[in-house]
Amino acid sequence: MKTTFLPRLLSGKALVTAALLALAVPGVAYANTVSVTVRTPGATAGPTSTFSEISTHADCTSGLVSGGGLEQAIGTGTSSNGNHVMGTEPSSDGSTEYTGSTGVVGTDNTHWLGIGGSGGAVNSSFSTTPYAVCFTSNLINHTQIVMNKAAGPTAAATPVAVTATCPANTVLLGGGARTTPASVGSLKPIASFPTFDNSGHDYGLKAAADGESNPDSWTAVGWNGGGGGSTNETYAYAICSGSDINVSGVTVKVHYTEVNTSSSAGANTVVTVGCGSDGNLVSGGADASGGNVTTTDYTGPASGGDHLNGSFPSDSSGNPVSDGTTTAAYWTADAHAGGAGSSNTYADVWALCANDGA
């Protein structure tokens, strides 16, 4: 069963493909044109075996990745609980992952990975569809990927958060999350969201709130519903503008909403938020949580089996956009209740929107 919650959409005229970013230089004002195209190759089937994963990728034929996501098909019945997001992250070539040393790990990426994992059950309907948000700009013409990682989680239903922060004098465009290994079937990233490296956001443990501007960090949260695993890792990825680019006139606005999810076991909750008049959609984030993630440190959902099945660019009804779309204006989160119902679990979604800032 899928329940769709559509929050109040922000007022303002419809988004257009091109938005103007203003760069302020003493004595001179430059107009910077931005366009965004979503690319997706369609679905990749699997996993076909328990405690495993499949990796698939979306590729930018022009522009650079500013963000990305994925959506999963899960089928019906109790086996549908077994498919979950295992990773949503930038890649240099469509297969290589940044899992080594932390810090700036890549530049000018044009590929996005969607990784689907399985728990103790699979069915023939399982698949993962990746989405790359491809960003073209004559101001932000270079990007860099910052990665940070943390050990765990190994304890059951105990979140481990890790935050990647952009270098000074750059702007955050998007981010991603990953957990390993897939052989621990209850392990998955439960949250991936924009935030700030400051005390007001507890240095990434509180998410960026609706209406905040220019977050500088991205947080990923690992969740291990059943516990176990001695080599578990959680990775966070921040996609930032390149160094030596004057981004003083750029504004990236956060839009966010949260809903209480269905208490029924095996139910999906889909929640959508839009950019309104605040510019182009450049990326987004999602989580399943204990609620109030923008006012308190992140807490996990009420049930250890809760997980994400999607975080992706969409239309206003929460449907994923098609390949080549240049007018994506919304981001959708797809949260799943797992095999046990709960009444104190929330689905959260974020959209990052590039505004002219003038």
Secondary structure, DSSP 8 states (H G I E B T S, - for coil): -EEEE------SS---S-EEEEEEETTEEEEEEEEEEEE----EE---SSS-EEEEEEE-SSSEEEEEEEEEE--SSGGGGGEEEEEEEEESSSS----SS-EEEEES--EEEEEEEE-S---TT-EEEEEEEEEEESSS--EEEEEEEEE---STT--EEEEEE--TT--EEEEEEEEE-TTSTTEEEEEEEEE-SSGGGGGGTSB--TT-B---EEEEEEEESS---SS-EEEEEEEEE-TT---TT-EEEEEEEEEE---STT-EEEEEEE-TTS-EEEEEEEEEESS-TTTS-----SSTT-EEEEEEEE-TTS-B--TTBS---EEEEEEE-TTS--SS-EEEEEEEEEE---
